[in-house]
Amino acid sequence: MKLLMLMIFLVHVASTQCAAKPPDGDLIVRICRQTPFYDLCISSLKSKPQSSGADVTELALIMVDVLKTKATETLNHINGLLHGNPKLKQPLRSCADNYRAVIEGDVPVAVEALQKGNPKFAEQSANDAANEAGSCEDGFSGDGSPLTEKNKAVHDVAAVAAAIVRNLL
């Protein structure tokens, strides 16, 4: 009888443990389904080894790091373009300011907010980063933007980060 009770108890504990924390891939899939760019979310998170076993806050931090990387790549590209077409100098300078705001302002605020358990500020910072990318794109008139793909990439990653953070609200 005691053995039967012990076995029932162990089965109950094991099933509770499994239900409490879904397998890593299941959490990533569940979270990414709630974002506007599912494929981008999946590829970004699954490409990072630290996403294995991560909780929602850690997944949000990973996506904010992806945002920082994309914004830094874009700023470096802008700096390279500044030596080219003089007609694009002003909008490129404005874009450089936008991306410095993302890298030096939005990303650190989002990271700190997530680490301190204040997701509302993290979500707002990610949304601000998306807006900065949009502002950059809008700064080019009839000449066309040489940054359309990079601005879209930053915007989309920021939108995914904001959507992941929303799960913490």
N, C-alpha and C positions, 0 to 999 in steps of 0.2 A: 504494500500500500504506500509506504513512504517512497519507494522507488518510483512508483507511478506518479505521485505528487511532484517529486523532484523533476521527472521528465516533462510533465505538463508545465511546470514553472520554467524550465529551461527553454522549451519551445516558445512559450509566451515571451520571454525576455528576448530571445533571438528574433522573433517576428517583430517585436516592438522596435528593436534596434534597426532592423532593415527598413521599417516604415519611417523612422525618424529622420534618416538621412538617405535620400535617393542616391543611386550611383552617380558619379561625377558627370558622365555624359547626359544623364537624364536632367540634372539641374541646369546644365548649359543649354540643352535643347528647350527646356521649359522656359527659361529666362529669355532666350533668343527669340522664341515665338512671340514674345511680348514687345519686341522692338520693331521699328519700321524697316529694318534691313537685315532680315534673318540670316541670309548667306554670309554677309559681312560679319555679323556677330559671331556666327559659328566659326568661320575661318580665323577670325582674330583671336578668339578665346582658345580654340583648340591648338593654335600654333604656339601658344605659350605653355611651357611645361608646368608652371605654377598654377594653372587653372585646374589641374587634376587635384581633386579634394577641396577646392576652394568653395567658400560660402558666397552668398550674394554680394556682401561688402567687398570681399576679395576679388570677385569677378568685376565689380564696378571699378575697383582700383586698377585692375589689369587694363580695362578699356580706357581709362583715363591716361594710363601710360601709353597706350597705342595712339591716343589723341595727341599726346605730347610729341611722340615720334613723328607722326604725320605733319604736325604743325611745324616742327623743327626742319623737316625735309623741305617743306614748302617755303619757309623763310630762307633757307640756304639757296633754293632755286631762285627766289626773288632777288636775293643779293647778287647772284650770277647774272640775272637779266638786267640789272641796273646799269651794267656797263654797255648795254646794247642800244636799242632804239630810243633816241632822245624824246620822242613824242610820248613814250610810255613812262618816262621817269616819274612824273607826278603820281599817276595811279599806282605805280609800283612802290613808291615811297609810302603812300597811304596804306597799301597792303602790308608792307613791312611793319608798319605801326600796328595794324590789326593783329598780325601774327605774333609780334612781341607781347601784345596784350594777352593773347591766348597762353603763350609759353610762360610769361612772367607773372600773370595775374590769375587767369581762369583755372589753369591746371593746378597750381599750388593751393588755391582756395578749395578746389574740389577734393584734392587729396587730404588736406587738413580737415575738411568737413566730414569726409568719410571716416577718417581715423578717430574723430571725436564723436561720431555717432549723430551727426547733424546732416542727414541726407538732403534736406530742403536746399541748403546752400550749395551742395554738390550738384544737384540737379540744375539749379540756376546757373552755375558756372559752366556746366556743359552746354546749356542752351545759349549762353553768352558766346561761347566758342563757336557754335554753329552760326550765330548771327555775325560774328566777325568774319567768317569765311564768306558769308553772303554779302557783307558790306564790301569786301575786297572785290568780289566778282562784279558788283553793281558799280564800282568806281571806274570801270572801263566803258567808254562811250562807243562810238561807231568803229573805232579801231579794232575792237574785239579784244577779248582777254586771252593772254597767253597762259593763264592759270586756271582755266575752267575745270580741267580734270582734277587738279590738285585741290582747288576750292571745294569741289563736290566731294572728294575723298575726305577732307577734314570735316566738312559739314555732316556727312553721313556717319562718320565715326563718333562725332560729338552727339548726334541724335541717338545713336545706339547707347552711348554712355549714359545720357540723360534717362533713357527708357529703362536701363538696368537699375539705375539709382532709384527710379520711381517705385521699384519693388520694395524698397526699404522705408517708404513713407507710410 
